[in-house]
């Protein structure tokens, strides 16, 4: 089965997906590309024999795409996924699935009612070894979670504007919050502090996101954790998540997953590109007509949005906030 796919948004993250679409021509055919920048849509569409469109609505109404891949900035979602549901198309949406939690929840409901395959693109769930780690953690008492996404400021102008990206915890570190949910379970409450001391604030044009944050999580199962973000680092930093459980430590980061136990250690590294693996899972779910056959449904991705939204409220209020 070859799925006819439309792409909505042809910016930087879309190009990472296009690499995998190009490598899976036996499974997927790009037939349409929509972008508010017409030339960008044409640049990606024409060499692949696809049609370029000036808007998502044009693509949904005029193309023969059976499924769409949404790669737009967080602020641009609004009711797009609800419109995709009304068009009856399967969809995979890059994280985060929006900024407005209530709107995202309404979009999720519309997609569920449409009974289409709807996935959130949280590719860390597809890193080789993560499923093994999840199975090893199942049933164990988990005490502590430590995570980080520490690096520099991305170049996209919208990223440094709070109203457009939500900040690093919404746009990047969401991967670590989502992975913590996947490995450990749901988070009940959060507290958070931020640093905005002027490394980039007031120096970089239009920069008004937090320069660093530290979120403290209390999971429903009693585990506790901290996940840190910083986007002002020129060297060092990194992306990782560590889970400390009864007789087991799981480390995810640096392209590997390690399971450390008193009886010996196991390290899983290399393997398939996790973005390719999530695309294959999406295509498999369409072929099986099984909306639950993806590791992150759109509805589940909305739960990760609810967690980062609670962290945002905690940053503003200085108080512990309930997730949901």
C-alpha positions as CSV (number, residue, x, y, z in Angstrom):
1,X,0.0,0.0,0.0
2,X,1.3,3.4,-1.0
3,X,-0.1,6.3,1.0
4,X,-0.7,9.6,-0.8
5,X,0.7,12.3,1.6
6,X,0.3,16.0,1.8
7,X,2.7,18.2,3.7
8,X,1.5,21.4,5.5
9,X,4.4,23.6,6.4
10,X,7.7,23.3,4.5
11,X,10.2,24.8,6.9
12,X,13.2,23.3,8.7
13,X,11.5,20.4,10.5
14,X,9.6,19.4,7.4
15,X,12.9,18.9,5.6
16,X,13.9,16.2,8.2
17,X,10.6,14.4,7.4
18,X,11.1,14.8,3.6
19,X,14.4,13.0,3.8
20,X,12.5,10.0,5.2
21,X,9.6,10.3,2.8
22,X,12.1,10.3,-0.1
23,X,13.6,7.0,1.3
24,X,10.2,5.3,1.6
25,X,8.8,5.6,-1.9
26,X,7.4,2.0,-1.6
27,X,5.2,3.1,1.3
28,X,4.4,6.8,0.7
29,X,4.1,9.3,-2.2
30,X,4.2,13.0,-1.6
31,X,1.4,14.6,-3.7
32,X,0.9,18.0,-2.2
33,X,2.8,20.7,-0.2
34,X,1.2,23.8,1.4
35,X,3.1,26.7,2.9
36,X,2.3,30.4,3.4
37,X,5.6,31.1,1.6
38,X,4.6,30.0,-2.0
39,X,8.2,29.6,-3.2
40,X,9.1,27.4,-0.3
41,X,6.1,25.1,-1.1
42,X,7.2,25.0,-4.8
43,X,10.8,24.3,-3.9
44,X,9.8,21.1,-2.0
45,X,6.9,20.0,-4.2
46,X,8.1,20.4,-7.8
47,X,11.2,18.1,-7.7
48,X,9.0,15.4,-6.2
49,X,6.2,15.7,-8.7
50,X,3.9,17.1,-6.0
51,X,1.5,20.1,-6.3
52,X,2.2,23.3,-4.4
53,X,-0.6,25.1,-2.6
54,X,-0.8,28.5,-0.9
55,X,-2.7,27.3,2.1
56,X,-3.7,24.2,4.1
57,X,-7.3,24.7,3.2
58,X,-6.5,24.6,-0.5
59,X,-4.5,21.4,0.0
60,X,-7.3,19.8,2.0
61,X,-10.0,20.8,-0.6
62,X,-8.1,20.2,-3.8
63,X,-5.5,17.5,-3.4
64,X,-6.0,13.8,-3.4
65,X,-3.9,13.3,-0.3
66,X,-5.2,10.5,2.0
67,X,-3.0,11.7,4.9
68,X,-1.2,14.9,5.9
69,X,1.9,15.7,7.9
70,X,1.7,19.0,9.8
71,X,5.0,20.9,10.3
72,X,4.0,24.4,11.4
73,X,5.0,26.6,14.3
74,X,3.1,26.2,17.6
75,X,1.1,29.4,17.3
76,X,-0.2,28.5,13.9
77,X,-2.4,25.5,14.7
78,X,-5.6,27.0,15.9
79,X,-8.4,24.7,14.5
80,X,-6.3,23.2,11.7
81,X,-6.6,19.7,13.0
82,X,-10.3,20.0,13.3
83,X,-10.4,21.1,9.6
84,X,-8.3,18.0,8.8
85,X,-10.8,15.8,10.7
86,X,-13.7,17.3,8.7
87,X,-11.8,16.5,5.5
88,X,-11.5,12.9,6.7
89,X,-7.7,12.7,6.3
90,X,-5.2,10.9,8.5
91,X,-2.7,13.2,10.2
92,X,0.6,13.2,12.0
93,X,1.4,16.5,13.7
94,X,4.8,17.8,14.8
95,X,5.2,18.7,18.4
96,X,3.9,20.7,20.2
97,X,0.4,20.2,18.8
98,X,-0.4,23.9,19.7
99,X,-0.2,26.4,22.4
100,X,-3.8,26.8,23.4
101,X,-4.7,23.7,25.5
102,X,-8.4,24.0,25.2
103,X,-8.2,24.4,21.4
104,X,-5.9,21.4,21.1
105,X,-8.3,19.3,23.2
106,X,-11.2,20.3,20.9
107,X,-9.0,19.3,17.9
108,X,-8.3,15.9,19.5
109,X,-12.0,15.3,20.0
110,X,-12.7,16.1,16.4
111,X,-10.0,13.7,15.2
112,X,-11.3,11.0,17.5
113,X,-14.8,11.4,16.2
114,X,-13.6,11.3,12.6
115,X,-12.0,7.9,13.4
116,X,-8.8,8.7,11.4
117,X,-5.3,7.8,12.4
118,X,-4.0,10.9,14.3
119,X,-0.5,10.9,15.6
120,X,1.7,13.3,17.5
121,X,5.3,13.3,16.3
122,X,7.2,12.6,19.5
123,X,10.1,10.7,17.9
124,X,12.0,9.9,21.2
125,X,9.4,7.2,21.8
126,X,10.9,5.5,18.7
127,X,14.5,5.6,19.8
128,X,15.9,2.1,19.7
129,X,15.9,0.7,23.3
130,X,13.1,2.9,24.6
131,X,10.5,0.1,24.4
132,X,12.9,-2.3,26.2
133,X,13.4,0.3,28.9
134,X,9.7,0.9,29.2
135,X,9.1,-2.9,29.6
136,X,11.9,-3.1,32.2
137,X,10.5,-0.2,34.2
138,X,6.9,-1.6,34.2
139,X,5.9,-2.6,37.7
140,X,9.0,-1.2,39.4
141,X,9.0,1.5,42.0
142,X,10.5,4.6,40.5
143,X,12.0,7.2,42.8
144,X,13.6,9.9,40.7
145,X,13.6,11.3,37.1
146,X,16.3,13.8,35.9
147,X,16.1,15.4,32.4
148,X,17.5,18.2,30.4
149,X,17.4,20.0,27.0
150,X,20.3,22.4,27.2
151,X,21.8,24.2,24.1
152,X,21.6,27.3,22.1
153,X,18.8,29.4,20.7
154,X,17.3,28.2,17.4
155,X,17.5,30.5,14.4
156,X,13.7,30.7,13.5
157,X,12.5,34.2,14.4
158,X,9.2,33.0,15.9
159,X,11.1,30.6,18.3
160,X,12.3,33.5,20.5
161,X,8.9,35.1,20.8
162,X,6.9,33.7,23.8
163,X,3.5,34.2,22.2
164,X,4.6,32.2,19.1
165,X,6.7,29.3,20.5
166,X,5.6,29.2,24.1
167,X,9.3,29.0,25.1
168,X,11.8,26.2,25.2
169,X,9.7,24.0,27.5
170,X,6.9,24.0,25.0
171,X,8.9,23.7,21.8
172,X,12.0,21.6,22.6
173,X,12.0,20.2,26.1
174,X,8.5,18.9,25.5
175,X,10.3,15.8,24.1
176,X,11.7,15.1,27.5
177,X,8.4,15.7,29.3
178,X,6.7,13.4,26.9
179,X,9.4,10.7,27.3
180,X,9.1,11.0,31.1
181,X,5.3,10.4,30.7
182,X,5.9,7.4,28.4
183,X,8.5,5.7,30.7
184,X,7.2,6.7,34.2
185,X,3.5,7.7,33.9
186,X,1.4,10.8,34.2
187,X,2.5,13.8,36.2
188,X,0.1,15.1,38.9
189,X,1.6,18.4,39.9
190,X,4.4,20.7,38.9
191,X,6.4,23.7,40.2
192,X,8.8,25.8,38.2
193,X,11.4,28.6,38.3
194,X,13.0,30.6,35.5
195,X,16.1,32.6,34.8
196,X,15.9,35.6,32.5
197,X,19.0,37.5,33.5
198,X,19.9,39.2,30.3
199,X,22.2,36.8,28.4
200,X,19.8,37.1,25.4
201,X,16.9,39.0,26.9
202,X,17.2,42.6,25.8
203,X,20.2,41.6,23.6
204,X,18.7,39.4,20.8
205,X,16.0,41.2,18.8
206,X,12.4,40.2,19.9
207,X,13.7,37.7,22.4
208,X,11.2,37.3,25.3
209,X,11.2,33.6,26.1
210,X,12.8,32.2,29.3
211,X,16.6,31.8,29.1
212,X,16.5,28.8,31.5
213,X,13.8,26.9,33.5
214,X,13.8,24.2,36.0
215,X,10.5,22.2,36.4
216,X,9.9,20.0,39.4
217,X,7.5,17.1,38.7
218,X,5.5,14.9,41.1
219,X,4.1,11.9,39.3
220,X,0.8,10.2,40.1
221,X,2.7,7.1,41.1
222,X,4.8,9.0,43.7
223,X,8.0,9.4,41.7
224,X,9.6,12.9,41.7
225,X,11.7,14.6,39.1
226,X,13.3,17.7,37.7
227,X,13.7,18.6,34.0
228,X,15.8,21.6,33.0
229,X,15.9,23.8,29.9
230,X,18.4,26.4,28.8
231,X,18.8,28.0,25.3
232,X,21.8,30.3,26.0
233,X,24.6,27.7,26.0
234,X,27.3,28.0,23.4
235,X,29.1,24.8,24.3
236,X,28.2,21.7,26.4
237,X,24.7,21.0,27.5
238,X,22.9,18.1,25.8
239,X,19.6,16.3,25.8
240,X,18.9,13.4,28.1
241,X,16.5,11.7,30.5
242,X,17.5,9.4,33.4
243,X,15.1,7.3,35.4
244,X,16.1,5.8,38.8
245,X,14.0,2.8,39.7
246,X,14.2,-0.2,42.1
247,X,17.2,-2.1,41.0
248,X,17.4,-0.3,37.6
249,X,18.6,2.9,36.1
250,X,17.6,3.9,32.6
251,X,19.5,6.5,30.7
252,X,18.3,8.0,27.4
253,X,20.6,10.3,25.5
254,X,23.6,10.7,23.2
255,X,22.0,8.4,20.7
256,X,21.7,5.5,23.1
257,X,19.6,3.9,25.8
258,X,21.3,2.2,28.7
259,X,19.8,-0.1,31.3
260,X,22.0,-0.4,34.4
261,X,21.4,-3.1,37.0
262,X,23.4,-4.8,39.8
263,X,23.6,-7.9,37.5
264,X,25.1,-6.0,34.5
265,X,24.5,-3.2,32.0
266,X,23.0,-3.2,28.6
267,X,23.4,-0.4,26.0
268,X,21.3,-0.1,22.9
269,X,22.6,2.4,20.3
270,X,22.5,3.1,16.6
271,X,19.5,1.7,14.8
272,X,17.0,3.4,12.6
273,X,16.3,7.1,12.5
274,X,13.5,7.5,15.1
275,X,11.8,10.0,12.8
276,X,11.7,7.4,10.1
277,X,10.4,4.8,12.6
278,X,7.6,7.1,13.6
279,X,6.6,7.7,10.0
280,X,6.6,3.9,9.3
281,X,4.4,3.4,12.4
282,X,2.0,6.1,11.1
283,X,1.9,4.4,7.7
284,X,1.4,1.0,9.3
285,X,-1.5,2.3,11.3
286,X,-3.2,3.7,8.2
287,X,-2.7,0.4,6.4
288,X,-4.2,-1.5,9.3
289,X,-6.9,1.1,9.7
290,X,-6.1,1.1,13.5
291,X,-5.9,4.6,15.0
292,X,-4.3,3.2,18.2
293,X,-1.4,1.6,16.4
294,X,0.9,4.6,16.9
295,X,3.1,5.2,20.0
296,X,1.8,8.7,20.4
297,X,-1.7,9.4,19.4
298,X,-2.7,13.1,18.9
299,X,-4.8,12.8,22.0
300,X,-1.8,11.6,24.0
301,X,0.3,14.4,22.5
302,X,-2.3,16.8,23.9
303,X,-1.5,15.4,27.4
304,X,2.1,16.4,26.9
305,X,0.9,19.8,26.0
306,X,-1.2,19.9,29.2
307,X,2.0,19.2,31.2
308,X,4.0,22.0,29.6
309,X,1.0,24.3,30.0
310,X,0.9,23.5,33.7
311,X,4.7,24.3,33.9
312,X,4.0,27.6,32.1
313,X,1.3,28.5,34.7
314,X,3.8,27.6,37.5
315,X,6.4,29.9,36.0
316,X,3.9,32.7,36.0
317,X,2.3,32.0,39.4
318,X,5.3,30.8,41.5
319,X,2.9,28.2,42.9
320,X,2.5,24.5,42.5
321,X,0.1,23.7,39.7
322,X,-2.1,20.7,38.9
323,X,-1.7,19.2,35.4
324,X,-4.8,19.0,33.3
